[in-house]
């Protein structure tokens, strides 16, 4: 075959390839379909995808990934109920590491510094999630379930959303305190009958800030100084511990017990009941997806589950749901949600004031 004929044949092949779109590597390869070309690839693509096949893609991808890692401050038995329900529906294993909210925050920060990205989804107090957002460790998720949540329960930047609201209620031992003698206002705590009977949790400075600001900062600070001076305030570490101490009779009246914990203990038959000195203060416990989630499909699917399908399950376990579809006995009166972003900016001020006003004088 002479050179002119070879050149003619080569040009003919190139024309066929250009007309058919067949790849130069062989005639059996197929051109990429538009749907395949648009399929989410990065964690960000997966989290922000809003196509009609979003749920199917998440489920298919999650089943291929097979598992996810969940860091959480939610109580152990409640995490177990959530993960079992998710696994039963989707066949995706949820591995769990649990600590308090500060522990969750510190672990994620330390792992990021070491360039180890193990967590997929985290659920903790908004006071822990907000710093993670500022360190660019969270991923925006465009979940359709966000529309069902009350707007105040979603961070303004939308990189975390509430799973439940930690309402601060006042719990009392029914053997030691008569219901008709309960305080109606914080000023009532100055009465001599409350001497050596009051307690708070050691880290509830944001609750303290919300109450003080509602009373007027100068007036509110003076009131709490007067309460401590007149009747004392016992300081305990841990909300579950504090509620159990009320049930055991060691603490007659606790000012900062989580509502769901108080109700769970009450329903078990313990001599504990709860009430509200208005207004009802709530701190969101939120969920977020890690920006570098190693199992991105499973992470987004579990995030959707937490703020969507899991809400009736959590409400059935006495958690206060942020869903507009679920009523709660804790939210019948005025409700104030702590602004985590604002509180983070003012945290040093209020931690210092809580220390000086409540903790140090109570030792």
Protein Blocks (a to p, Z undefined) as FASTA:
>chain_A
ZZklmmmmmmmmmmmmmmnopafkbjkbccddfklmmpcfbfmlmmmpcbfklmmmmmmm
mmmnopacdddfbdfklmmmmmmmmmmmnopacddddddfklmmmmmmmmmmnopafbfb
dcddfklmmmmmmnopaccdddfklmmpcfklpcfklpaccfbdcdddddddfklpcfkl
pcfbfklmmpmklgokaccdfklmmmmmmmmmmnopklmmmmmmmmmmmnopaddehjkl
mmmmmmnopambafbdcfklmmmmmmnopacddddddddddddddddddfklcblmlmmm
mmmmmmmmmmmmmmmnopacfbfkbccfklmmccddddfklmmmmmmmmmmmmmmmmmmm
mZZ
